[in-house]
Amino acid sequence: MYKSLVRQLLFNFDAEKAHDITYRFAEIASGSSILKSIAKALYSYQSPKLSQQVWGLNFRNPVGLAAGFDKNGKIPAIMEAIGMGYVEVGSITANSSTGNPKPRCFRLPKDQALINRMGLNNDGAKTIVKRLQNKSISFPLGINIAKTHDPQIMGDEAIRDYIFSFKEAKEVADYITINISCPNTTEGKTFEDPAALTELLDALKLRDDASIVPSLIKFSPDLSKDNLLELLEICENHRVHGYVVSNTSSDRSSLKTEYKKLKKIGKGGLSGPPLASKSTERIRWISNATKGQKPIIGVGGINSVEVALDMIRAGADLLQIYTGLVYEGPGLVKKINKGLVDYMDRHGLESIHQIPKE
């Protein structure tokens, strides 16, 4: 029904307007017990085989909502109802922001992909955290933090900006993702320079506080292996608790979409299936470098159980989707979870932990 009717209606609008309509409906549904019950009956699929403990948190299944879909923390309840195992809200920033000028989000139907340069539009850390304190959910809540979208905020001020959001997020988050690689802002990448990352992690004092909320680093899919491993070593020395792999991409190679259209769209972060192989490769690099001892969230192009399995085999413990929801609809969550259980049944596996790593 989604592909034959709902998607066709939504695709009559530009990408951001369609998202706004979807988000508003999800917000209404999040406050309705009737709509949540209907969503659960239609879309939720759970199995004990999918359950796992990561960072001491209970994830009923590995499929979560990627950052960017719910920037302002208004719809975790309906995401739980459709069967997700967790959500990641954000990115949130210390100061509120309206983001970049419109248009700033574009569909690439031939690639089942999106390009966005939203510019970290959000209501600001303090407002969003206060909102989340009143949410009634029973699954893990992640919060993604980034530097405020303002080129005037640099150096020590940029670090203070992160620290403010980090302290706010700790009030409600079950885990925090530190976004160091956002390609859709004016400044482009933020803290993927080794010296800058070291300074940021020193300031956050992750290795000095054993009781700190599990804190993850989100990497770009465009990093070379040498650059990624250099940043990974810094993170490991600071006792980072895990990794999110990966963010959107600035790379436009191997797309089916015409060059003329891509040139007209211009800058922004690419998401969707074109990222899947790059994200999976970088998951494997990190898993091998850490000997599989650090949890990894795989994200980037998951639109089928096959891609989900590829990421799990490469070393991912958890998964996130966003662009896949745009093209496949909410049934994608059930499709992936059921597909993972079917795979385990065929191979005589009792737990998702038993899916063999490559």
ROFIBA-951140 format. One record per residue (C-alpha): x, y, z; residue in one letter; residue number from 0. Coordinates in steps of 0.1 Angstrom, whole numbers, plus 5000, padded with zeros to 4 digits. Layout:
N
u->X | v->Y | w->Z | aa->A | i->NUM
...
This chain:
358
u->5000 | v->5000 | w->5000 | aa->M | i->0
u->5028 | v->5024 | w->5008 | aa->Y | i->1
u->5045 | v->5021 | w->4974 | aa->K | i->2
u->5013 | v->5019 | w->4954 | aa->S | i->3
u->4995 | v->5048 | w->4971 | aa->L | i->4
u->5012 | v->5067 | w->4999 | aa->V | i->5
u->5046 | v->5071 | w->4982 | aa->R | i->6
u->5030 | v->5083 | w->4950 | aa->Q | i->7
u->5011 | v->5109 | w->4969 | aa->L | i->8
u->5041 | v->5121 | w->4989 | aa->L | i->9
u->5064 | v->5122 | w->4958 | aa->F | i->10
u->5041 | v->5148 | w->4943 | aa->N | i->11
u->5057 | v->5171 | w->4968 | aa->F | i->12
u->5094 | v->5181 | w->4969 | aa->D | i->13
u->5115 | v->5159 | w->4993 | aa->A | i->14
u->5115 | v->5183 | w->5023 | aa->E | i->15
u->5077 | v->5190 | w->5020 | aa->K | i->16
u->5070 | v->5153 | w->5019 | aa->A | i->17
u->5092 | v->5148 | w->5049 | aa->H | i->18
u->5074 | v->5175 | w->5068 | aa->D | i->19
u->5040 | v->5160 | w->5060 | aa->I | i->20
u->5052 | v->5126 | w->5071 | aa->T | i->21
u->5067 | v->5140 | w->5103 | aa->Y | i->22
u->5036 | v->5159 | w->5112 | aa->R | i->23
u->5015 | v->5127 | w->5108 | aa->F | i->24
u->5040 | v->5108 | w->5129 | aa->A | i->25
u->5038 | v->5134 | w->5156 | aa->E | i->26
u->5000 | v->5131 | w->5157 | aa->I | i->27
u->5003 | v->5093 | w->5157 | aa->A | i->28
u->5028 | v->5094 | w->5186 | aa->S | i->29
u->5002 | v->5111 | w->5207 | aa->G | i->30
u->4974 | v->5087 | w->5198 | aa->S | i->31
u->4970 | v->5054 | w->5215 | aa->S | i->32
u->4946 | v->5042 | w->5188 | aa->I | i->33
u->4971 | v->5050 | w->5159 | aa->L | i->34
u->5000 | v->5035 | w->5178 | aa->K | i->35
u->4980 | v->5003 | w->5183 | aa->S | i->36
u->4971 | v->5002 | w->5146 | aa->I | i->37
u->5008 | v->5008 | w->5137 | aa->A | i->38
u->5019 | v->4980 | w->5160 | aa->K | i->39
u->4994 | v->4956 | w->5146 | aa->A | i->40
u->5004 | v->4964 | w->5110 | aa->L | i->41
u->5042 | v->4967 | w->5112 | aa->Y | i->42
u->5057 | v->4955 | w->5144 | aa->S | i->43
u->5076 | v->4921 | w->5144 | aa->Y | i->44
u->5095 | v->4909 | w->5174 | aa->Q | i->45
u->5114 | v->4877 | w->5182 | aa->S | i->46
u->5136 | v->4867 | w->5211 | aa->P | i->47
u->5162 | v->4858 | w->5186 | aa->K | i->48
u->5166 | v->4895 | w->5177 | aa->L | i->49
u->5172 | v->4907 | w->5213 | aa->S | i->50
u->5206 | v->4916 | w->5225 | aa->Q | i->51
u->5224 | v->4936 | w->5252 | aa->Q | i->52
u->5247 | v->4964 | w->5240 | aa->V | i->53
u->5263 | v->4989 | w->5264 | aa->W | i->54
u->5241 | v->4973 | w->5291 | aa->G | i->55
u->5210 | v->4984 | w->5272 | aa->L | i->56
u->5183 | v->4960 | w->5260 | aa->N | i->57
u->5177 | v->4962 | w->5222 | aa->F | i->58
u->5146 | v->4942 | w->5213 | aa->R | i->59
u->5158 | v->4941 | w->5177 | aa->N | i->60
u->5187 | v->4957 | w->5158 | aa->P | i->61
u->5168 | v->4981 | w->5135 | aa->V | i->62
u->5168 | v->5017 | w->5147 | aa->G | i->63
u->5160 | v->5051 | w->5132 | aa->L | i->64
u->5190 | v->5070 | w->5119 | aa->A | i->65
u->5197 | v->5106 | w->5130 | aa->A | i->66
u->5182 | v->5132 | w->5106 | aa->G | i->67
u->5147 | v->5119 | w->5105 | aa->F | i->68
u->5136 | v->5130 | w->5140 | aa->D | i->69
u->5158 | v->5160 | w->5146 | aa->K | i->70
u->5136 | v->5175 | w->5173 | aa->N | i->71
u->5126 | v->5144 | w->5193 | aa->G | i->72
u->5089 | v->5145 | w->5187 | aa->K | i->73
u->5082 | v->5110 | w->5173 | aa->I | i->74
u->5100 | v->5082 | w->5192 | aa->P | i->75
u->5067 | v->5067 | w->5204 | aa->A | i->76
u->5054 | v->5059 | w->5169 | aa->I | i->77
u->5088 | v->5046 | w->5159 | aa->M | i->78
u->5086 | v->5022 | w->5188 | aa->E | i->79
u->5050 | v->5012 | w->5177 | aa->A | i->80
u->5061 | v->5003 | w->5141 | aa->I | i->81
u->5086 | v->4979 | w->5156 | aa->G | i->82
u->5119 | v->4997 | w->5158 | aa->M | i->83
u->5144 | v->4986 | w->5184 | aa->G | i->84
u->5156 | v->5021 | w->5192 | aa->Y | i->85
u->5158 | v->5056 | w->5178 | aa->V | i->86
u->5186 | v->5082 | w->5174 | aa->E | i->87
u->5173 | v->5118 | w->5177 | aa->V | i->88
u->5191 | v->5147 | w->5162 | aa->G | i->89
u->5215 | v->5160 | w->5152 | aa->S | i->90
u->5209 | v->5184 | w->5180 | aa->I | i->91
u->5232 | v->5215 | w->5184 | aa->T | i->92
u->5238 | v->5239 | w->5213 | aa->A | i->93
u->5220 | v->5267 | w->5195 | aa->N | i->94
u->5188 | v->5263 | w->5175 | aa->S | i->95
u->5191 | v->5268 | w->5138 | aa->S | i->96
u->5168 | v->5271 | w->5108 | aa->T | i->97
u->5195 | v->5255 | w->5086 | aa->G | i->98
u->5204 | v->5262 | w->5050 | aa->N | i->99
u->5182 | v->5281 | w->5025 | aa->P | i->100
u->5157 | v->5260 | w->5006 | aa->K | i->101
u->5156 | v->5239 | w->4984 | aa->P | i->102
u->5179 | v->5217 | w->5004 | aa->R | i->103
u->5167 | v->5181 | w->5001 | aa->C | i->104
u->5164 | v->5162 | w->4968 | aa->F | i->105
u->5154 | v->5127 | w->4956 | aa->R | i->106
u->5174 | v->5106 | w->4932 | aa->L | i->107
u->5148 | v->5080 | w->4922 | aa->P | i->108
u->5170 | v->5062 | w->4898 | aa->K | i->109
u->5194 | v->5055 | w->4927 | aa->D | i->110
u->5167 | v->5052 | w->4954 | aa->Q | i->111
u->5188 | v->5079 | w->4972 | aa->A | i->112
u->5186 | v->5114 | w->4986 | aa->L | i->113
u->5209 | v->5144 | w->4987 | aa->I | i->114
u->5205 | v->5169 | w->5015 | aa->N | i->115
u->5221 | v->5200 | w->5027 | aa->R | i->116
u->5196 | v->5207 | w->5055 | aa->M | i->117
u->5223 | v->5225 | w->5076 | aa->G | i->118
u->5215 | v->5209 | w->5110 | aa->L | i->119
u->5181 | v->5226 | w->5114 | aa->N | i->120
u->5168 | v->5219 | w->5149 | aa->N | i->121
u->5152 | v->5235 | w->5180 | aa->D | i->122
u->5184 | v->5235 | w->5200 | aa->G | i->123
u->5197 | v->5211 | w->5226 | aa->A | i->124
u->5180 | v->5225 | w->5257 | aa->K | i->125
u->5145 | v->5226 | w->5241 | aa->T | i->126
u->5148 | v->5191 | w->5226 | aa->I | i->127
u->5161 | v->5175 | w->5258 | aa->V | i->128
u->5133 | v->5191 | w->5278 | aa->K | i->129
u->5108 | v->5177 | w->5253 | aa->R | i->130
u->5124 | v->5142 | w->5255 | aa->L | i->131
u->5121 | v->5142 | w->5293 | aa->Q | i->132
u->5083 | v->5139 | w->5289 | aa->N | i->133
u->5084 | v->5111 | w->5263 | aa->K | i->134
u->5070 | v->5077 | w->5274 | aa->S | i->135
u->5091 | v->5050 | w->5256 | aa->I | i->136
u->5105 | v->5017 | w->5266 | aa->S | i->137
u->5134 | v->5013 | w->5242 | aa->F | i->138
u->5168 | v->5028 | w->5240 | aa->P | i->139
u->5171 | v->5065 | w->5231 | aa->L | i->140
u->5202 | v->5078 | w->5213 | aa->G | i->141
u->5210 | v->5114 | w->5208 | aa->I | i->142
u->5232 | v->5126 | w->5180 | aa->N | i->143
u->5251 | v->5159 | w->5187 | aa->I | i->144
u->5269 | v->5182 | w->5163 | aa->A | i->145
u->5284 | v->5216 | w->5162 | aa->K | i->146
u->5260 | v->5245 | w->5158 | aa->T | i->147
u->5256 | v->5254 | w->5121 | aa->H | i->148
u->5275 | v->5287 | w->5123 | aa->D | i->149
u->5309 | v->5293 | w->5106 | aa->P | i->150
u->5317 | v->5319 | w->5133 | aa->Q | i->151
u->5319 | v->5291 | w->5159 | aa->I | i->152
u->5354 | v->5278 | w->5156 | aa->M | i->153
u->5383 | v->5266 | w->5177 | aa->G | i->154
u->5377 | v->5266 | w->5215 | aa->D | i->155
u->5342 | v->5280 | w->5210 | aa->E | i->156
u->5333 | v->5250 | w->5188 | aa->A | i->157
u->5345 | v->5226 | w->5215 | aa->I | i->158
u->5324 | v->5245 | w->5241 | aa->R | i->159
u->5295 | v->5242 | w->5217 | aa->D | i->160
u->5299 | v->5204 | w->5216 | aa->Y | i->161
u->5303 | v->5202 | w->5254 | aa->I | i->162
u->5271 | v->5221 | w->5260 | aa->F | i->163
u->5251 | v->5197 | w->5238 | aa->S | i->164
u->5268 | v->5167 | w->5253 | aa->F | i->165
u->5259 | v->5178 | w->5289 | aa->K | i->166
u->5223 | v->5184 | w->5279 | aa->E | i->167
u->5220 | v->5151 | w->5261 | aa->A | i->168
u->5234 | v->5132 | w->5291 | aa->K | i->169
u->5202 | v->5141 | w->5309 | aa->E | i->170
u->5180 | v->5118 | w->5288 | aa->V | i->171
u->5201 | v->5098 | w->5264 | aa->A | i->172
u->5209 | v->5061 | w->5267 | aa->D | i->173
u->5238 | v->5067 | w->5244 | aa->Y | i->174
u->5252 | v->5097 | w->5226 | aa->I | i->175
u->5266 | v->5099 | w->5191 | aa->T | i->176
u->5292 | v->5126 | w->5184 | aa->I | i->177
u->5288 | v->5136 | w->5148 | aa->N | i->178
u->5322 | v->5147 | w->5136 | aa->I | i->179
u->5315 | v->5144 | w->5099 | aa->S | i->180
u->5285 | v->5164 | w->5086 | aa->C | i->181
u->5291 | v->5173 | w->5049 | aa->P | i->182
u->5259 | v->5194 | w->5045 | aa->N | i->183
u->5268 | v->5225 | w->5065 | aa->T | i->184
u->5286 | v->5256 | w->5052 | aa->T | i->185
u->5319 | v->5245 | w->5068 | aa->E | i->186
u->5317 | v->5210 | w->5055 | aa->G | i->187
u->5335 | v->5185 | w->5077 | aa->K | i->188
u->5340 | v->5194 | w->5113 | aa->T | i->189
u->5363 | v->5174 | w->5136 | aa->F | i->190
u->5377 | v->5147 | w->5113 | aa->E | i->191
u->5411 | v->5163 | w->5115 | aa->D | i->192
u->5432 | v->5142 | w->5140 | aa->P | i->193
u->5444 | v->5171 | w->5161 | aa->A | i->194
u->5409 | v->5186 | w->5163 | aa->A | i->195
u->5393 | v->5152 | w->5172 | aa->L | i->196
u->5420 | v->5147 | w->5199 | aa->T | i->197
u->5412 | v->5181 | w->5214 | aa->E | i->198
u->5374 | v->5175 | w->5213 | aa->L | i->199
u->5377 | v->5141 | w->5230 | aa->L | i->200
u->5401 | v->5155 | w->5256 | aa->D | i->201
u->5375 | v->5181 | w->5264 | aa->A | i->202
u->5347 | v->5156 | w->5267 | aa->L | i->203
u->5367 | v->5136 | w->5292 | aa->K | i->204
u->5353 | v->5102 | w->5280 | aa->L | i->205
u->5382 | v->5082 | w->5294 | aa->R | i->206
u->5381 | v->5099 | w->5328 | aa->D | i->207
u->5345 | v->5090 | w->5338 | aa->D | i->208
u->5335 | v->5053 | w->5341 | aa->A | i->209
u->5299 | v->5062 | w->5347 | aa->S | i->210
u->5295 | v->5084 | w->5315 | aa->I | i->211
u->5267 | v->5077 | w->5291 | aa->V | i->212
u->5280 | v->5054 | w->5263 | aa->P | i->213
u->5295 | v->5077 | w->5237 | aa->S | i->214
u->5300 | v->5069 | w->5200 | aa->L | i->215
u->5318 | v->5085 | w->5171 | aa->I | i->216
u->5301 | v->5088 | w->5137 | aa->K | i->217
u->5324 | v->5086 | w->5107 | aa->F | i->218
u->5322 | v->5097 | w->5071 | aa->S | i->219
u->5321 | v->5070 | w->5044 | aa->P | i->220
u->5345 | v->5091 | w->5024 | aa->D | i->221
u->5375 | v->5085 | w->5047 | aa->L | i->222
u->5404 | v->5064 | w->5033 | aa->S | i->223
u->5414 | v->5034 | w->5053 | aa->K | i->224
u->5446 | v->5051 | w->5065 | aa->D | i->225
u->5427 | v->5082 | w->5077 | aa->N | i->226
u->5399 | v->5062 | w->5093 | aa->L | i->227
u->5424 | v->5040 | w->5112 | aa->L | i->228
u->5443 | v->5071 | w->5124 | aa->E | i->229
u->5410 | v->5085 | w->5138 | aa->L | i->230
u->5401 | v->5052 | w->5152 | aa->L | i->231
u->5433 | v->5050 | w->5172 | aa->E | i->232
u->5426 | v->5084 | w->5187 | aa->I | i->233
u->5391 | v->5072 | w->5196 | aa->C | i->234
u->5403 | v->5040 | w->5212 | aa->E | i->235
u->5429 | v->5059 | w->5232 | aa->N | i->236
u->5400 | v->5080 | w->5246 | aa->H | i->237
u->5379 | v->5049 | w->5253 | aa->R | i->238
u->5351 | v->5057 | w->5229 | aa->V | i->239
u->5323 | v->5032 | w->5235 | aa->H | i->240
u->5314 | v->5024 | w->5199 | aa->G | i->241
u->5311 | v->5037 | w->5163 | aa->Y | i->242
u->5284 | v->5047 | w->5139 | aa->V | i->243
u->5293 | v->5039 | w->5103 | aa->V | i->244
u->5286 | v->5059 | w->5083 | aa->S | i->245
u->5274 | v->5094 | w->5077 | aa->N | i->246
u->5262 | v->5108 | w->5043 | aa->T | i->247
u->5287 | v->5111 | w->5015 | aa->S | i->248
u->5300 | v->5139 | w->4992 | aa->S | i->249
u->5310 | v->5114 | w->4966 | aa->D | i->250
u->5289 | v->5113 | w->4934 | aa->R | i->251
u->5306 | v->5085 | w->4915 | aa->S | i->252
u->5288 | v->5055 | w->4902 | aa->S | i->253
u->5253 | v->5071 | w->4904 | aa->L | i->254
u->5226 | v->5063 | w->4878 | aa->K | i->255
u->5212 | v->5099 | w->4881 | aa->T | i->256
u->5222 | v->5121 | w->4852 | aa->E | i->257
u->5252 | v->5144 | w->4857 | aa->Y | i->258
u->5231 | v->5174 | w->4846 | aa->K | i->259
u->5206 | v->5168 | w->4875 | aa->K | i->260
u->5234 | v->5163 | w->4900 | aa->L | i->261
u->5251 | v->5195 | w->4889 | aa->K | i->262
u->5219 | v->5214 | w->4893 | aa->K | i->263
u->5214 | v->5200 | w->4928 | aa->I | i->264
u->5249 | v->5209 | w->4939 | aa->G | i->265
u->5264 | v->5202 | w->4973 | aa->K | i->266
u->5250 | v->5180 | w->5000 | aa->G | i->267
u->5252 | v->5146 | w->5017 | aa->G | i->268
u->5243 | v->5116 | w->4996 | aa->L | i->269
u->5223 | v->5088 | w->5014 | aa->S | i->270
u->5207 | v->5055 | w->5003 | aa->G | i->271
u->5219 | v->5024 | w->4985 | aa->P | i->272
u->5249 | v->5040 | w->4968 | aa->P | i->273
u->5265 | v->5042 | w->5003 | aa->L | i->274
u->5259 | v->5005 | w->5012 | aa->A | i->275
u->5292 | v->4990 | w->5000 | aa->S | i->276
u->5313 | v->5019 | w->5013 | aa->K | i->277
u->5297 | v->5018 | w->5047 | aa->S | i->278
u->5300 | v->4980 | w->5049 | aa->T | i->279
u->5337 | v->4981 | w->5040 | aa->E | i->280
u->5344 | v->5007 | w->5067 | aa->R | i->281
u->5324 | v->4986 | w->5092 | aa->I | i->282
u->5347 | v->4957 | w->5084 | aa->R | i->283
u->5378 | v->4979 | w->5088 | aa->W | i->284
u->5368 | v->4991 | w->5122 | aa->I | i->285
u->5356 | v->4956 | w->5133 | aa->S | i->286
u->5389 | v->4941 | w->5123 | aa->N | i->287
u->5410 | v->4969 | w->5139 | aa->A | i->288
u->5391 | v->4965 | w->5172 | aa->T | i->289
u->5390 | v->4927 | w->5170 | aa->K | i->290
u->5352 | v->4929 | w->5171 | aa->G | i->291
u->5353 | v->4942 | w->5207 | aa->Q | i->292
u->5336 | v->4975 | w->5201 | aa->K | i->293
u->5299 | v->4978 | w->5192 | aa->P | i->294
u->5292 | v->4992 | w->5157 | aa->I | i->295
u->5260 | v->5007 | w->5144 | aa->I | i->296
u->5258 | v->5001 | w->5106 | aa->G | i->297
u->5240 | v->5028 | w->5086 | aa->V | i->298
u->5240 | v->5039 | w->5050 | aa->G | i->299
u->5219 | v->5023 | w->5023 | aa->G | i->300
u->5200 | v->4996 | w->5042 | aa->I | i->301
u->5169 | v->4989 | w->5022 | aa->N | i->302
u->5167 | v->4951 | w->5023 | aa->S | i->303
u->5175 | v->4922 | w->5046 | aa->V | i->304
u->5204 | v->4913 | w->5023 | aa->E | i->305
u->5222 | v->4947 | w->5029 | aa->V | i->306
u->5214 | v->4943 | w->5066 | aa->A | i->307
u->5230 | v->4909 | w->5067 | aa->L | i->308
u->5261 | v->4922 | w->5048 | aa->D | i->309
u->5266 | v->4948 | w->5075 | aa->M | i->310
u->5261 | v->4924 | w->5104 | aa->I | i->311
u->5285 | v->4899 | w->5088 | aa->R | i->312
u->5310 | v->4928 | w->5084 | aa->A | i->313
u->5308 | v->4935 | w->5121 | aa->G | i->314
u->5277 | v->4957 | w->5128 | aa->A | i->315
u->5258 | v->4949 | w->5160 | aa->D | i->316
u->5230 | v->4973 | w->5154 | aa->L | i->317
u->5215 | v->4989 | w->5122 | aa->L | i->318
u->5199 | v->5023 | w->5113 | aa->Q | i->319
u->5176 | v->5033 | w->5085 | aa->I | i->320
u->5163 | v->5065 | w->5070 | aa->Y | i->321
u->5164 | v->5068 | w->5033 | aa->T | i->322
u->5151 | v->5033 | w->5030 | aa->G | i->323
u->5119 | v->5044 | w->5048 | aa->L | i->324
u->5114 | v->5071 | w->5022 | aa->V | i->325
u->5114 | v->5046 | w->4993 | aa->Y | i->326
u->5101 | v->5014 | w->5011 | aa->E | i->327
u->5079 | v->5028 | w->5038 | aa->G | i->328
u->5074 | v->5017 | w->5075 | aa->P | i->329
u->5071 | v->4980 | w->5064 | aa->G | i->330
u->5108 | v->4980 | w->5059 | aa->L | i->331
u->5114 | v->4976 | w->5096 | aa->V | i->332
u->5093 | v->4944 | w->5098 | aa->K | i->333
u->5108 | v->4931 | w->5065 | aa->K | i->334
u->5143 | v->4934 | w->5078 | aa->I | i->335
u->5136 | v->4919 | w->5113 | aa->N | i->336
u->5116 | v->4890 | w->5099 | aa->K | i->337
u->5142 | v->4884 | w->5072 | aa->G | i->338
u->5169 | v->4882 | w->5099 | aa->L | i->339
u->5149 | v->4856 | w->5118 | aa->V | i->340
u->5142 | v->4836 | w->5087 | aa->D | i->341
u->5179 | v->4836 | w->5080 | aa->Y | i->342
u->5187 | v->4824 | w->5115 | aa->M | i->343
u->5160 | v->4797 | w->5113 | aa->D | i->344
u->5175 | v->4784 | w->5080 | aa->R | i->345
u->5209 | v->4782 | w->5095 | aa->H | i->346
u->5200 | v->4768 | w->5129 | aa->G | i->347
u->5209 | v->4799 | w->5148 | aa->L | i->348
u->5193 | v->4808 | w->5181 | aa->E | i->349
u->5205 | v->4844 | w->5185 | aa->S | i->350
u->5215 | v->4873 | w->5163 | aa->I | i->351
u->5249 | v->4871 | w->5181 | aa->H | i->352
u->5255 | v->4838 | w->5163 | aa->Q | i->353
u->5253 | v->4853 | w->5128 | aa->I | i->354
u->5289 | v->4846 | w->5117 | aa->P | i->355
u->5313 | v->4875 | w->5111 | aa->K | i->356
u->5334 | v->4876 | w->5080 | aa->E | i->357
